[in-house]
Amino acid sequence: GKTAVTADIANAALFFLSPAARQITGQTLVIDGGWTAVSPVPSLDFVEEKD
């Protein structure tokens, strides 16, 4: 997996706004590069602190 970037989230939002998503209702789309598929509790080890 990889950490999601802004474009990943934007593309998911655009999908939900598209005709391809017309039959999708009441769903939660997790955009996390597969992190929660490996562990139900996301790790913050990959998060960098910014000064």
Biopython code that builds the backbone (N, CA, C, O; Angstrom):
import numpy as np
from Bio.PDB.StructureBuilder import StructureBuilder

atoms = [
    (1, "GLY", "N", (0.807, -1.184, 0.000)),
    (1, "GLY", "CA", (0.000, 0.000, 0.000)),
    (1, "GLY", "C", (0.852, 1.250, 0.000)),
    (1, "GLY", "O", (2.067, 1.202, 0.194)),
    (2, "LYS", "N", (0.201, 2.348, -0.217)),
    (2, "LYS", "CA", (0.880, 3.640, -0.186)),
    (2, "LYS", "C", (-0.042, 4.658, 0.447)),
    (2, "LYS", "O", (-1.261, 4.484, 0.465)),
    (3, "THR", "N", (0.535, 5.701, 0.954)),
    (3, "THR", "CA", (-0.249, 6.769, 1.547)),
    (3, "THR", "C", (-1.009, 7.501, 0.448)),
    (3, "THR", "O", (-0.446, 7.806, -0.603)),
    (4, "ALA", "N", (-2.273, 7.779, 0.687)),
    (4, "ALA", "CA", (-3.092, 8.489, -0.293)),
    (4, "ALA", "C", (-2.623, 9.929, -0.443)),
    (4, "ALA", "O", (-2.195, 10.569, 0.517)),
    (5, "VAL", "N", (-2.715, 10.413, -1.663)),
    (5, "VAL", "CA", (-2.415, 11.814, -1.943)),
    (5, "VAL", "C", (-3.718, 12.499, -2.332)),
    (5, "VAL", "O", (-4.737, 11.838, -2.534)),
    (6, "THR", "N", (-3.684, 13.794, -2.434)),
    (6, "THR", "CA", (-4.882, 14.580, -2.732)),
    (6, "THR", "C", (-5.597, 14.081, -3.981)),
    (6, "THR", "O", (-6.826, 14.006, -4.002)),
    (7, "ALA", "N", (-4.847, 13.740, -5.015)),
    (7, "ALA", "CA", (-5.453, 13.274, -6.269)),
    (7, "ALA", "C", (-6.225, 11.970, -6.071)),
    (7, "ALA", "O", (-7.249, 11.767, -6.724)),
    (8, "ASP", "N", (-5.765, 11.090, -5.194)),
    (8, "ASP", "CA", (-6.478, 9.840, -4.924)),
    (8, "ASP", "C", (-7.861, 10.123, -4.347)),
    (8, "ASP", "O", (-8.849, 9.512, -4.757)),
    (9, "ILE", "N", (-7.925, 11.033, -3.414)),
    (9, "ILE", "CA", (-9.199, 11.379, -2.780)),
    (9, "ILE", "C", (-10.108, 12.101, -3.770)),
    (9, "ILE", "O", (-11.310, 11.837, -3.818)),
    (10, "ALA", "N", (-9.543, 13.005, -4.553)),
    (10, "ALA", "CA", (-10.324, 13.733, -5.558)),
    (10, "ALA", "C", (-10.901, 12.774, -6.592)),
    (10, "ALA", "O", (-12.060, 12.915, -6.983)),
    (11, "ASN", "N", (-10.113, 11.806, -7.038)),
    (11, "ASN", "CA", (-10.604, 10.847, -8.034)),
    (11, "ASN", "C", (-11.734, 9.991, -7.485)),
    (11, "ASN", "O", (-12.672, 9.665, -8.212)),
    (12, "ALA", "N", (-11.658, 9.625, -6.221)),
    (12, "ALA", "CA", (-12.745, 8.863, -5.607)),
    (12, "ALA", "C", (-14.016, 9.701, -5.535)),
    (12, "ALA", "O", (-15.107, 9.201, -5.811)),
    (13, "ALA", "N", (-13.883, 10.963, -5.169)),
    (13, "ALA", "CA", (-15.047, 11.855, -5.114)),
    (13, "ALA", "C", (-15.653, 12.031, -6.500)),
    (13, "ALA", "O", (-16.875, 12.025, -6.651)),
    (14, "LEU", "N", (-14.807, 12.188, -7.505)),
    (14, "LEU", "CA", (-15.304, 12.330, -8.877)),
    (14, "LEU", "C", (-16.026, 11.066, -9.334)),
    (14, "LEU", "O", (-17.020, 11.149, -10.055)),
    (15, "PHE", "N", (-15.539, 9.908, -8.926)),
    (15, "PHE", "CA", (-16.228, 8.664, -9.263)),
    (15, "PHE", "C", (-17.644, 8.673, -8.700)),
    (15, "PHE", "O", (-18.589, 8.327, -9.409)),
    (16, "PHE", "N", (-17.807, 9.064, -7.435)),
    (16, "PHE", "CA", (-19.135, 9.086, -6.830)),
    (16, "PHE", "C", (-20.062, 10.088, -7.508)),
    (16, "PHE", "O", (-21.282, 9.936, -7.452)),
    (17, "LEU", "N", (-19.504, 11.096, -8.139)),
    (17, "LEU", "CA", (-20.312, 12.080, -8.860)),
    (17, "LEU", "C", (-20.609, 11.658, -10.293)),
    (17, "LEU", "O", (-21.407, 12.304, -10.973)),
    (18, "SER", "N", (-19.983, 10.591, -10.756)),
    (18, "SER", "CA", (-20.127, 10.171, -12.149)),
    (18, "SER", "C", (-21.325, 9.240, -12.338)),
    (18, "SER", "O", (-21.837, 8.679, -11.369)),
    (19, "PRO", "N", (-21.771, 9.075, -13.590)),
    (19, "PRO", "CA", (-22.857, 8.136, -13.879)),
    (19, "PRO", "C", (-22.509, 6.690, -13.501)),
    (19, "PRO", "O", (-23.413, 5.894, -13.246)),
    (20, "ALA", "N", (-21.240, 6.341, -13.462)),
    (20, "ALA", "CA", (-20.832, 4.976, -13.111)),
    (20, "ALA", "C", (-21.228, 4.605, -11.683)),
    (20, "ALA", "O", (-21.316, 3.421, -11.357)),
    (21, "ALA", "N", (-21.464, 5.585, -10.843)),
    (21, "ALA", "CA", (-21.802, 5.333, -9.439)),
    (21, "ALA", "C", (-23.299, 5.452, -9.168)),
    (21, "ALA", "O", (-23.708, 5.546, -8.011)),
    (22, "ARG", "N", (-24.106, 5.450, -10.199)),
    (22, "ARG", "CA", (-25.542, 5.713, -10.009)),
    (22, "ARG", "C", (-26.258, 4.667, -9.156)),
    (22, "ARG", "O", (-27.307, 4.968, -8.586)),
    (23, "GLN", "N", (-25.729, 3.457, -9.051)),
    (23, "GLN", "CA", (-26.366, 2.414, -8.242)),
    (23, "GLN", "C", (-25.740, 2.277, -6.855)),
    (23, "GLN", "O", (-26.118, 1.390, -6.089)),
    (24, "ILE", "N", (-24.796, 3.139, -6.534)),
    (24, "ILE", "CA", (-24.114, 3.062, -5.241)),
    (24, "ILE", "C", (-24.766, 4.039, -4.269)),
    (24, "ILE", "O", (-24.862, 5.234, -4.545)),
    (25, "THR", "N", (-25.215, 3.515, -3.129)),
    (25, "THR", "CA", (-25.802, 4.369, -2.096)),
    (25, "THR", "C", (-25.312, 3.912, -0.725)),
    (25, "THR", "O", (-25.077, 2.723, -0.505)),
    (26, "GLY", "N", (-25.164, 4.844, 0.174)),
    (26, "GLY", "CA", (-24.860, 4.532, 1.563)),
    (26, "GLY", "C", (-23.576, 3.763, 1.792)),
    (26, "GLY", "O", (-23.541, 2.863, 2.631)),
    (27, "GLN", "N", (-22.544, 4.088, 1.081)),
    (27, "GLN", "CA", (-21.276, 3.378, 1.225)),
    (27, "GLN", "C", (-20.205, 4.277, 1.821)),
    (27, "GLN", "O", (-20.256, 5.501, 1.697)),
    (28, "THR", "N", (-19.251, 3.656, 2.459)),
    (28, "THR", "CA", (-18.063, 4.347, 2.939)),
    (28, "THR", "C", (-16.894, 3.828, 2.121)),
    (28, "THR", "O", (-16.632, 2.625, 2.103)),
    (29, "LEU", "N", (-16.201, 4.711, 1.454)),
    (29, "LEU", "CA", (-15.051, 4.328, 0.641)),
    (29, "LEU", "C", (-13.788, 4.717, 1.397)),
    (29, "LEU", "O", (-13.519, 5.898, 1.613)),
    (30, "VAL", "N", (-13.026, 3.721, 1.792)),
    (30, "VAL", "CA", (-11.783, 3.964, 2.522)),
    (30, "VAL", "C", (-10.663, 4.120, 1.498)),
    (30, "VAL", "O", (-10.401, 3.212, 0.711)),
    (31, "ILE", "N", (-10.013, 5.268, 1.516)),
    (31, "ILE", "CA", (-8.926, 5.552, 0.580)),
    (31, "ILE", "C", (-7.645, 5.614, 1.403)),
    (31, "ILE", "O", (-7.202, 6.686, 1.816)),
    (32, "ASP", "N", (-7.061, 4.437, 1.632)),
    (32, "ASP", "CA", (-5.890, 4.388, 2.511)),
    (32, "ASP", "C", (-4.780, 3.490, 1.978)),
    (32, "ASP", "O", (-3.877, 3.108, 2.723)),
    (33, "GLY", "N", (-4.842, 3.154, 0.706)),
    (33, "GLY", "CA", (-3.790, 2.336, 0.122)),
    (33, "GLY", "C", (-3.747, 0.911, 0.651)),
    (33, "GLY", "O", (-2.735, 0.228, 0.500)),
    (34, "GLY", "N", (-4.825, 0.456, 1.264)),
    (34, "GLY", "CA", (-4.894, -0.904, 1.777)),
    (34, "GLY", "C", (-4.470, -1.079, 3.221)),
    (34, "GLY", "O", (-4.418, -2.205, 3.714)),
    (35, "TRP", "N", (-4.168, 0.006, 3.907)),
    (35, "TRP", "CA", (-3.696, -0.088, 5.296)),
    (35, "TRP", "C", (-4.715, -0.764, 6.206)),
    (35, "TRP", "O", (-4.330, -1.595, 7.028)),
    (36, "THR", "N", (-6.003, -0.437, 6.089)),
    (36, "THR", "CA", (-6.988, -1.041, 6.991)),
    (36, "THR", "C", (-7.306, -2.479, 6.610)),
    (36, "THR", "O", (-7.876, -3.207, 7.422)),
    (37, "ALA", "N", (-6.957, -2.913, 5.398)),
    (37, "ALA", "CA", (-7.129, -4.315, 5.031)),
    (37, "ALA", "C", (-6.124, -5.187, 5.779)),
    (37, "ALA", "O", (-6.394, -6.357, 6.048)),
    (38, "VAL", "N", (-4.984, -4.626, 6.110)),
    (38, "VAL", "CA", (-3.930, -5.349, 6.819)),
    (38, "VAL", "C", (-4.154, -5.293, 8.321)),
    (38, "VAL", "O", (-3.925, -6.275, 9.026)),
    (39, "SER", "N", (-4.600, -4.144, 8.808)),
    (39, "SER", "CA", (-4.778, -3.952, 10.240)),
    (39, "SER", "C", (-6.024, -3.111, 10.483)),
    (39, "SER", "O", (-6.169, -2.046, 9.882)),
    (40, "PRO", "N", (-6.926, -3.564, 11.350)),
    (40, "PRO", "CA", (-8.124, -2.767, 11.623)),
    (40, "PRO", "C", (-7.827, -1.460, 12.344)),
    (40, "PRO", "O", (-8.649, -0.544, 12.343)),
    (41, "VAL", "N", (-6.649, -1.374, 12.961)),
    (41, "VAL", "CA", (-6.242, -0.143, 13.636)),
    (41, "VAL", "C", (-5.096, 0.453, 12.830)),
    (41, "VAL", "O", (-3.978, -0.060, 12.878)),
    (42, "PRO", "N", (-5.356, 1.535, 12.086)),
    (42, "PRO", "CA", (-4.298, 2.114, 11.255)),
    (42, "PRO", "C", (-3.091, 2.543, 12.080)),
    (42, "PRO", "O", (-3.230, 3.114, 13.162)),
    (43, "SER", "N", (-1.927, 2.264, 11.561)),
    (43, "SER", "CA", (-0.685, 2.651, 12.220)),
    (43, "SER", "C", (-0.303, 4.056, 11.795)),
    (43, "SER", "O", (-0.500, 4.441, 10.643)),
    (44, "LEU", "N", (0.234, 4.806, 12.711)),
    (44, "LEU", "CA", (0.702, 6.149, 12.393)),
    (44, "LEU", "C", (2.216, 6.173, 12.206)),
    (44, "LEU", "O", (2.819, 7.245, 12.168)),
    (45, "ASP", "N", (2.832, 4.998, 12.088)),
    (45, "ASP", "CA", (4.282, 4.918, 11.930)),
    (45, "ASP", "C", (4.771, 5.602, 10.661)),
    (45, "ASP", "O", (5.907, 6.075, 10.614)),
    (46, "PHE", "N", (3.931, 5.661, 9.630)),
    (46, "PHE", "CA", (4.349, 6.230, 8.356)),
    (46, "PHE", "C", (4.129, 7.738, 8.282)),
    (46, "PHE", "O", (4.529, 8.368, 7.303)),
    (47, "VAL", "N", (3.509, 8.319, 9.283)),
    (47, "VAL", "CA", (3.217, 9.753, 9.284)),
    (47, "VAL", "C", (4.457, 10.515, 9.731)),
    (47, "VAL", "O", (5.045, 10.224, 10.773)),
    (48, "GLU", "N", (4.837, 11.488, 8.928)),
    (48, "GLU", "CA", (5.992, 12.315, 9.274)),
    (48, "GLU", "C", (5.528, 13.558, 10.011)),
    (48, "GLU", "O", (4.534, 14.181, 9.637)),
    (49, "GLU", "N", (6.252, 13.911, 11.059)),
    (49, "GLU", "CA", (5.956, 15.157, 11.757)),
    (49, "GLU", "C", (6.613, 16.299, 11.014)),
    (49, "GLU", "O", (7.768, 16.200, 10.601)),
    (50, "LYS", "N", (5.881, 17.379, 10.845)),
    (50, "LYS", "CA", (6.427, 18.564, 10.188)),
    (50, "LYS", "C", (6.696, 19.624, 11.237)),
    (50, "LYS", "O", (5.870, 19.875, 12.114)),
    (51, "ASP", "N", (7.852, 20.236, 11.136)),
    (51, "ASP", "CA", (8.214, 21.282, 12.100)),
    (51, "ASP", "C", (7.569, 22.594, 11.761)),
    (51, "ASP", "O", (7.768, 23.581, 12.469)),
]
sb = StructureBuilder()
sb.init_structure("model")
sb.init_model(0)
sb.init_chain("A")
sb.init_seg("    ")
for serial, (resi, resn, name, xyz) in enumerate(atoms, 1):
    if name == "N":
        sb.init_residue(resn, " ", resi, " ")
    sb.init_atom(name, np.array(xyz, "f"), 0.0, 1.0, " ", f" {name:<3s}", serial, name[0])
structure = sb.get_structure()
